Amino acid sequence: MQSTSLNKKRMEAYLSQYIKAHKETLDSIPLDKVAGIITLFKKAWREGRKIFFFGNGGSGTNSSHFATDLGKGASDALPKPFRCL
C-alpha cells in the first residue's frame, strides 16, 4: 500500500514540475516578436512572396514541418496558399 502511495506522490511531483516548466516556457515567448513575424508573413502572403525556412538536423525537420503547416494547414481558409519552402 505504501508503495502505491509513494508512486502516486512521485508521479504528482513529476507532473507538477513538468507543467510548471511548460508554463514558464510559454510565458517566456515575446508576444511582440511573434506579432512582428505574423505581420511579415501576412505581407509576404499579400505580395505573393515565398517564405523560406531552413535548419540543420532536427532544426531542418522542424522547419520542413512548419513550412508544411503554413503552406497547407494555415492556408485552408485563405483564397490562396502561403508560398513557402
Helices and strands as residue ranges (DSSP letters): H 2-27, H 31-46, E 50-51, H 58-68, I 69-73, E 83-84
